[in-house]
Amino acid sequence: MKHVLIITIIAVAMIGMIVPSFANHSEVTIVTVDESGFSQACVNSGCYIPVTAIVDVGGVVTMTNTDPTGVHTFTSGTIDGFSPAPDGTFDSSVLRSGNSFEWIPTQAGEQPYYCMLHTWMIGTIIVQEAHVDEEVIGEVTPLTISSLEIYKDADYTRYRVTGDAPSSTDITFKTTTPDGSPGNYPGSVDTRKPAYIVDNKIDSTNNLVYGTWTLEVCAPEYDVCVQESFTIDETVTLPDDGATKTEKVVTKEKSTEEGGGCFVATAAYGSEMATEVQQLRELRDNQLMNTASGTTFMGAFNDIYYSFSPLIADYERENPLFKEAVKIAITPMLSSLSLMESANSESEVISLGLSVIALNLGMYLGVPTIVVVGIKRRF
């Protein structure tokens, strides 16, 4: 009798372990993190809840914007740097706070998605055949470094690294100086998803050691690490002007990033946090996206803009002269867009928007046409 009781307990325990693997995932709800459109503080922990959702083929995924501070989209596809690549599987279009969108998957696989308006918001939906959770859970995403960016922020040199990682595990980050000693700012993050984005310090300007550094990313639970090297060159004095110094040059020894790019304005001004880029983002979120006509315009504009902007941004990054030419070309447009900052109602958005469009047509088409015609008449 005692043996029977023991066997029964073991059987019940095994059933308890098996049941979660065969849990019902016919419905899942995904919501946005509060203030995720105005702050990137949610990047490390995830800007969607859950950031990785599991649903059965034929199940219903309900995506709801619960962020009271802004509008968002749920758009299938990936983000390369800051450049979106929608794949056409689903697109909620712009959702105001409280609005929802439903998607019914028809085939198994991983479906990444993001917010078209705030590209730091990314998530994953795992679509599975019914009762095969154990197979999906058994798959471990390999640890990789997808991109590494070195930049200067105030008094510090920093790195921004992205990549794939096993879900729900701690990822550690550490730098090694050119002389082999540990860097000053190690860090870690709980992935909670099959990807990571981390921004951390390398060192202060006064203490920075120049030469080739190494960044090591590790998943201790899986006993795996990946490395990437980068070189920080010391600033030098130009021979023809003792008071002029070059900017610090940062080069990568090895990089797994290929192609991609960012939006045209971001590439032109060198950072998503540039004043001009912030102006465009605030105009979009505070004026256009708060009205029906502005939302409709942005939807049509995005469809056209995202079809060519990555190519232009890539060329800007590769050709400094072209980058400066783009910056000069878009400066008048940015100045004219400041007229829209006072638009608060539907009628003001429409009237000021038409005025800005007319002004830009005059600047970019009318003036050159008049000049060309005048030159032809003179000669």
C-alpha positions as CSV (number, residue, x, y, z in Angstrom):
1,M,0.0,0.0,0.0
2,K,2.8,2.3,0.9
3,H,4.4,1.7,-2.5
4,V,1.2,2.4,-4.3
5,L,0.9,5.7,-2.5
6,I,4.4,6.7,-3.5
7,I,3.8,5.8,-7.2
8,T,0.5,7.8,-7.1
9,I,2.3,10.8,-5.7
10,I,5.0,10.6,-8.4
11,A,2.4,10.2,-11.1
12,V,0.5,13.2,-9.9
13,A,3.7,15.2,-9.8
14,M,4.6,14.2,-13.4
15,I,1.1,15.1,-14.6
16,G,1.5,18.5,-12.9
17,M,4.8,19.0,-14.9
18,I,3.2,17.9,-18.1
19,V,0.0,20.0,-18.0
20,P,1.7,23.4,-18.3
21,S,3.4,22.2,-21.4
22,F,0.0,21.4,-22.9
23,A,-1.6,24.6,-21.6
24,N,-4.3,26.2,-23.7
25,H,-3.1,29.3,-25.6
26,S,-6.1,30.0,-27.7
27,E,-6.3,33.6,-26.6
28,V,-3.7,36.1,-25.5
29,T,-3.8,39.8,-24.7
30,I,-0.8,42.2,-25.2
31,V,-0.8,45.7,-23.8
32,T,1.6,48.6,-23.9
33,V,3.7,49.9,-21.0
34,D,2.7,53.3,-19.6
35,E,4.7,56.2,-21.0
36,S,6.5,53.9,-23.4
37,G,6.1,56.5,-26.2
38,F,7.8,59.3,-24.3
39,S,10.6,57.4,-22.5
40,Q,12.9,54.6,-23.5
41,A,13.1,53.4,-19.8
42,C,11.1,50.3,-20.7
43,V,13.6,49.1,-23.3
44,N,15.5,46.7,-21.0
45,S,12.5,45.2,-19.3
46,G,10.2,45.3,-22.4
47,C,7.7,47.9,-23.6
48,Y,4.9,45.4,-24.2
49,I,3.3,43.1,-21.6
50,P,4.0,40.3,-22.1
51,V,7.0,41.1,-24.3
52,T,6.9,37.5,-25.6
53,A,3.5,36.0,-26.0
54,I,2.5,32.4,-26.9
55,V,-0.7,31.7,-28.9
56,D,-2.0,28.6,-30.8
57,V,-2.5,28.6,-34.5
58,G,-6.1,29.9,-35.0
59,G,-6.1,31.6,-31.6
60,V,-6.9,35.3,-31.1
61,V,-4.2,37.8,-30.2
62,T,-5.7,41.0,-28.8
63,M,-3.4,44.0,-28.9
64,T,-4.4,47.0,-26.8
65,N,-2.9,50.4,-26.3
66,T,-3.2,50.9,-22.5
67,D,-0.7,53.8,-22.5
68,P,-2.7,56.9,-21.4
69,T,0.1,59.2,-22.6
70,G,0.3,58.4,-26.3
71,V,-0.6,56.6,-29.4
72,H,1.0,53.4,-30.7
73,T,0.9,50.8,-33.4
74,F,1.3,47.0,-33.4
75,T,3.2,46.4,-36.7
76,S,4.6,43.0,-37.7
77,G,8.2,43.0,-38.8
78,T,11.6,43.9,-37.4
79,I,13.8,46.9,-36.6
80,D,17.3,47.3,-38.0
81,G,18.9,50.0,-35.8
82,F,16.2,52.6,-36.0
83,S,14.9,51.6,-39.5
84,P,11.6,49.6,-39.5
85,A,11.0,46.7,-41.9
86,P,7.3,45.8,-41.8
87,D,6.6,42.3,-43.2
88,G,2.9,42.8,-44.0
89,T,1.5,40.1,-41.7
90,F,-0.5,42.6,-39.6
91,D,-0.7,46.3,-38.8
92,S,-3.0,47.8,-36.3
93,S,-2.5,51.3,-37.7
94,V,-2.5,54.0,-35.1
95,L,-4.3,53.1,-31.9
96,R,-5.3,55.7,-29.4
97,S,-5.2,54.9,-25.7
98,G,-7.9,52.3,-25.0
99,N,-8.2,51.0,-28.6
100,S,-7.5,47.4,-29.5
101,F,-6.6,45.3,-32.6
102,E,-7.1,41.5,-33.1
103,W,-4.9,39.2,-35.1
104,I,-5.6,35.5,-35.8
105,P,-2.4,33.6,-36.8
106,T,-2.7,30.9,-39.5
107,Q,0.7,29.2,-39.2
108,A,3.3,28.4,-36.6
109,G,6.5,30.4,-36.1
110,E,7.9,33.4,-34.4
111,Q,6.3,36.7,-35.3
112,P,8.3,39.9,-34.3
113,Y,6.5,43.2,-34.1
114,Y,7.1,46.8,-33.1
115,C,5.6,50.2,-32.8
116,M,6.0,52.2,-36.0
117,L,5.9,55.5,-34.1
118,H,8.4,54.5,-31.3
119,T,10.9,52.0,-32.8
120,W,12.5,51.1,-29.4
121,M,9.2,49.2,-28.6
122,I,9.6,45.6,-29.8
123,G,8.0,42.3,-29.0
124,T,7.6,38.7,-30.2
125,I,4.5,36.5,-30.6
126,I,5.3,32.7,-30.7
127,V,2.6,30.9,-32.7
128,Q,2.5,27.2,-32.1
129,E,0.4,24.2,-33.1
130,A,-1.9,23.2,-30.3
131,H,-0.3,21.2,-27.5
132,V,3.3,21.6,-28.7
133,D,4.4,24.2,-26.1
134,E,7.1,21.9,-24.8
135,E,8.8,22.0,-28.2
136,V,8.8,25.8,-28.3
137,I,10.0,26.1,-24.8
138,G,12.8,23.6,-25.5
139,E,14.2,25.8,-28.2
140,V,16.9,28.2,-26.9
141,T,17.8,31.4,-28.8
142,P,21.5,31.6,-29.3
143,L,23.4,34.5,-27.8
144,T,24.6,37.0,-30.4
145,I,25.8,40.6,-30.8
146,S,23.8,42.2,-33.7
147,S,25.0,45.8,-33.4
148,L,27.5,47.8,-31.4
149,E,27.5,51.6,-31.4
150,I,30.2,53.7,-29.6
151,Y,29.3,57.3,-28.9
152,K,30.1,60.2,-26.6
153,D,27.4,61.5,-24.1
154,A,28.2,64.5,-22.0
155,D,31.4,63.6,-20.1
156,Y,31.3,59.9,-20.9
157,T,32.0,57.5,-23.8
158,R,29.3,54.9,-24.0
159,Y,28.3,51.8,-25.9
160,R,24.9,50.7,-27.2
161,V,24.7,47.0,-28.0
162,T,21.8,44.9,-29.3
163,G,21.5,41.2,-30.0
164,D,19.6,37.9,-29.5
165,A,19.6,36.0,-26.2
166,P,17.9,33.1,-24.5
167,S,14.7,34.3,-22.9
168,S,14.2,34.8,-19.2
169,T,17.9,34.7,-18.2
170,D,20.5,37.1,-16.9
171,I,22.8,38.6,-19.5
172,T,26.0,40.2,-18.2
173,F,28.2,42.9,-19.9
174,K,31.7,43.9,-19.3
175,T,34.5,45.8,-21.1
176,T,38.2,45.1,-21.1
177,T,40.7,48.0,-21.6
178,P,43.5,47.8,-24.1
179,D,46.0,46.8,-21.4
180,G,43.8,43.8,-20.4
181,S,42.3,45.3,-17.1
182,P,38.6,45.3,-16.4
183,G,36.5,48.3,-17.5
184,N,34.9,50.5,-14.8
185,Y,31.2,49.9,-15.6
186,P,30.1,46.2,-15.8
187,G,26.3,45.6,-16.0
188,S,23.6,43.0,-16.4
189,V,20.0,42.7,-17.6
190,D,17.2,40.2,-17.3
191,T,16.2,39.6,-20.9
192,R,12.6,38.3,-20.4
193,K,12.6,38.0,-24.2
194,P,14.7,36.5,-27.1
195,A,16.5,39.9,-27.6
196,Y,18.3,42.6,-25.6
197,I,19.2,46.3,-25.9
198,V,21.7,47.7,-23.4
199,D,23.2,51.2,-23.1
200,N,26.1,51.5,-20.7
201,K,29.2,53.6,-19.9
202,I,32.7,52.8,-21.0
203,D,34.5,55.5,-19.1
204,S,34.7,59.2,-18.4
205,T,36.5,61.4,-20.8
206,N,39.3,62.2,-18.3
207,N,40.0,58.5,-17.5
208,L,39.5,57.0,-21.0
209,V,42.2,54.7,-22.2
210,Y,42.8,54.8,-26.0
211,G,43.3,51.7,-28.1
212,T,41.4,48.5,-28.7
213,W,38.8,47.5,-26.2
214,T,36.7,44.3,-25.9
215,L,33.1,44.0,-25.0
216,E,32.0,40.6,-23.6
217,V,28.3,39.6,-23.4
218,C,27.6,36.4,-21.4
219,A,24.6,34.3,-20.5
220,P,26.0,32.5,-17.4
221,E,23.0,30.2,-17.0
222,Y,23.9,28.7,-20.4
223,D,27.7,29.0,-20.0
224,V,28.1,31.0,-23.2
225,C,29.8,34.3,-24.1
226,V,30.3,36.4,-27.2
227,Q,32.8,39.2,-27.8
228,E,33.3,42.1,-30.0
229,S,36.3,44.5,-30.2
230,F,36.3,48.2,-31.0
231,T,39.1,50.9,-31.2
232,I,39.0,54.3,-29.6
233,D,41.6,56.6,-31.1
234,E,43.0,59.6,-29.2
235,T,42.1,63.1,-30.4
236,V,44.9,64.7,-32.3
237,T,45.9,68.3,-33.2
238,L,45.7,69.3,-36.8
239,P,49.0,70.5,-38.2
240,D,47.6,73.7,-39.8
241,D,45.7,74.9,-36.7
242,G,47.0,74.3,-33.2
243,A,43.6,75.3,-31.7
244,T,41.6,72.8,-33.8
245,K,41.2,69.2,-32.8
246,T,39.6,66.3,-34.6
247,E,36.7,64.4,-33.0
248,K,37.5,61.1,-31.3
249,V,37.5,58.4,-33.9
250,V,35.9,55.1,-33.0
251,T,36.2,52.0,-35.3
252,K,35.0,48.5,-34.9
253,E,37.4,45.6,-35.2
254,K,34.5,43.2,-35.9
255,S,30.8,43.8,-36.4
256,T,27.9,41.6,-37.2
257,E,25.7,44.5,-38.3
258,E,24.9,44.6,-42.0
259,G,22.9,47.2,-44.0
260,G,20.0,48.9,-42.2
261,G,20.3,52.5,-41.1
262,C,17.9,55.0,-39.6
263,F,15.5,57.7,-40.6
264,V,16.7,60.4,-42.9
265,A,16.7,63.2,-40.3
266,T,18.4,60.9,-37.7
267,A,21.1,60.0,-40.1
268,A,21.6,63.6,-41.1
269,Y,21.9,64.9,-37.6
270,G,23.8,61.9,-36.2
271,S,21.5,60.9,-33.3
272,E,17.9,60.1,-32.6
273,M,18.2,62.5,-29.6
274,A,19.2,65.5,-31.8
275,T,17.1,68.6,-31.3
276,E,15.8,68.5,-34.9
277,V,14.8,64.9,-34.6
278,Q,13.1,65.6,-31.3
279,Q,11.2,68.4,-32.9
280,L,9.9,66.1,-35.6
281,R,8.9,63.5,-33.0
282,E,7.1,66.0,-30.8
283,L,5.2,67.5,-33.8
284,R,4.1,64.0,-34.8
285,D,2.9,62.9,-31.3
286,N,1.6,66.2,-29.9
287,Q,-0.1,67.7,-33.0
288,L,-0.6,65.3,-35.9
289,M,-1.4,62.1,-34.0
290,N,-3.9,63.9,-31.7
291,T,-6.3,64.6,-34.6
292,A,-8.1,62.4,-37.1
293,S,-6.8,64.2,-40.1
294,G,-3.3,64.2,-38.8
295,T,-3.5,60.5,-38.0
296,T,-4.7,59.7,-41.5
297,F,-2.0,61.8,-43.1
298,M,0.7,60.1,-41.0
299,G,-0.6,56.7,-42.1
300,A,-0.3,57.5,-45.7
301,F,3.0,59.3,-45.2
302,N,4.6,56.4,-43.4
303,D,3.6,54.0,-46.2
304,I,5.6,56.1,-48.7
305,Y,8.4,57.3,-46.4
306,Y,9.4,53.8,-45.2
307,S,9.8,52.6,-48.7
308,F,12.8,54.8,-49.5
309,S,14.1,56.3,-46.2
310,P,16.4,53.3,-45.3
311,L,18.3,53.6,-48.6
312,I,18.8,57.4,-48.2
313,A,19.9,57.0,-44.5
314,D,22.4,54.3,-45.5
315,Y,23.9,56.5,-48.2
316,E,24.2,59.4,-45.7
317,R,26.1,57.2,-43.4
318,E,28.5,56.1,-46.1
319,N,28.9,59.5,-47.8
320,P,29.6,62.5,-45.5
321,L,29.2,65.0,-48.3
322,F,25.8,63.6,-49.1
323,K,24.9,63.7,-45.4
324,E,25.7,67.4,-45.2
325,A,23.8,68.1,-48.4
326,V,20.7,66.4,-47.0
327,K,21.1,68.4,-43.7
328,I,21.2,71.6,-45.7
329,A,18.2,70.5,-47.9
330,I,15.9,69.6,-45.0
331,T,16.7,72.6,-42.7
332,P,14.2,75.0,-44.4
333,M,11.5,72.3,-44.1
334,L,12.2,71.8,-40.4
335,S,11.9,75.6,-39.9
336,S,8.6,75.7,-41.7
337,L,7.2,72.8,-39.6
338,S,7.6,74.9,-36.5
339,L,4.5,76.7,-37.6
340,M,2.5,73.6,-36.8
341,E,3.5,73.7,-33.1
342,S,0.6,76.0,-32.3
343,A,-2.0,73.7,-33.9
344,N,-4.2,72.2,-31.2
345,S,-7.5,71.5,-33.0
346,E,-8.6,69.6,-36.1
347,S,-9.2,72.8,-38.1
348,E,-5.9,74.3,-37.1
349,V,-4.0,71.1,-38.1
350,I,-5.7,71.1,-41.5
351,S,-5.2,74.9,-42.2
352,L,-1.7,75.1,-40.9
353,G,-0.8,71.8,-42.5
354,L,-1.9,73.0,-45.9
355,S,0.0,76.3,-45.4
356,V,3.2,74.4,-44.6
357,I,2.8,72.1,-47.6
358,A,2.2,75.1,-49.8
359,L,5.3,76.9,-48.3
360,N,7.5,73.8,-48.9
361,L,6.2,73.4,-52.5
362,G,7.2,77.0,-53.1
363,M,10.6,76.6,-51.5
364,Y,11.6,73.3,-53.1
365,L,9.8,73.5,-56.5
366,G,8.7,77.1,-57.1
367,V,11.9,79.0,-56.3
368,P,14.1,76.6,-58.4
369,T,11.7,76.8,-61.3
370,I,11.7,80.6,-61.2
371,V,15.5,80.6,-61.1
372,V,15.8,78.2,-64.1
373,V,13.3,80.1,-66.1
374,G,15.1,83.4,-65.4
375,I,18.5,81.9,-66.4
376,K,17.0,80.6,-69.7
377,R,15.5,84.0,-70.5
378,R,18.8,85.8,-69.9
379,F,20.8,83.4,-72.1
